[in-house]
């Protein structure tokens, strides 16, 4: 019959080694360092954040949202052939950095009956997308 007096000690040593390894990983001292995530360009942010519902190409078929080429400086609700919520017809401004920033943060705060679901809390992402849209004619 085996000597069972050594079993608890071996189990405790294994548990201590596992705990030490877990602590090393949790404190960032792991042996494998993962590379930092690459920063996305403004164009990639647009595709990732907006491209499902919006296009920049007038030749593309209609999507859930209107064409965004030339949106900067354009009156809301003015893309011919796109069906907007009634609040867009009442909007008395043109899309500029301030209006787009507020709109991307909370669309309903700018146009109450907007059905756009997107909300971007990160001001750096909003700023990059707005700068990208400003250059899209």
N, C-alpha and C positions, 0 to 999 in steps of 0.2 A: 504494500500500500504506500502511496506517495505521501510525502511529508507536506501537509497542508498549512503549516505555519508560515511558509514563505509566500503563499498566495496573496494575503492582504497587503503585504509590503510591496510586492510587484505591482499590484493594482494601484496602490497609492502613488508609486513612482510614475506609472503610465499616466495617471490623471494629472499629476503635477507637470509632466512634460507637455501634455496637451494644453493645459492652462497657460503655460509659459508661451507656447506657440501662438495661442489665440491672442494673448496680450500683445505680443510682438506685431501681429497683423493689425490689431485694432489701433495701435499707436503709430502706425506707419513705418515700422521697422522691418517690414517683410523683406525677404531676400530678393523678390522679383519686383522691380519698379515698373509700373505701367506708364506709358507715355501719356502726356496731357492730351485731352481732346483738341483737335484742330479747331481754330476759330472759323466760323462760317462766313463767307463773303455776303454782302448785302443781296446779291443776286440769288445765292443759295438760300438765304433766309426768306426771300420772297417766294421762291419755289416751294420751300418747306412749309412756310406759315400761311401763304395766301394762294398758291398755285392750284390747289384743288378746286377752289370756287371761282377764281379770277384768272384771266389771261391778259397778256400784253399784246397779243397778235390779233388784229381785226379779222384775219382770215379763219381763226379758230371758231369752231361751233360754239353757240351760247353755252354758258355754264350757269351755275347757281347764282353767281354774282356778276355784275357788269364788267365790261372791258376796263382795265385800269391804265392803259396807255393814254397819256395826256390828262390823267386825273388831276395832277397838280395844276392849279389855276382854273379848273373847270367848275361850273356850278353843279351842285349835287343833283342827281336825278336827270341828267341831261344826255345820256347815251341813247341815241335813237334806237327804237325797237326793243329796249329792255324794259320790263315791267317792274316798276319800283313801288314800294309802299307809299301811300299818299303823303306822308310827312316830308318826303324828299321834294315834292313840288312846292312845299311851303318854305323850304330852306332859302334864306336870303343871304348867302355868302358864297365864296368860292373856296375850294379846297386849298388850304395853305398848311404850313408846318403846324401851326397851333391847332387848327381844326382837325387835321389828320391825327395829331397826337392825342387829343381828347377823344376822338372817335375810336381810335384803335385801343384806347384804354377801356372805354365803355360806350359802345355805339348808341345805346338808348339815351345817354345823357346829351347827345347832339341831335339825334333824330328819334323821337320817342317811339315811333312804331317800326323802327328798323328791325329786320328779322336776322341781321347778321349776328351769328353766335360767337364769333371770334372776339377774344379779349386778351390783350397783351399787357401784363403787369410790369414787365421789364422795360425801363425807359431806354436802355441802350439798344435793345432790339427794335423798339418803335422808331427810334432816331435813325437807325440804319435802313429800315424799310422805307421810311419817309424820304430819306436822301436818295435812295434808289428810285422811288416813284417820281421824284422831282426830275430826274434825268430821262425818264421814259416819255418820249413824245409821240 
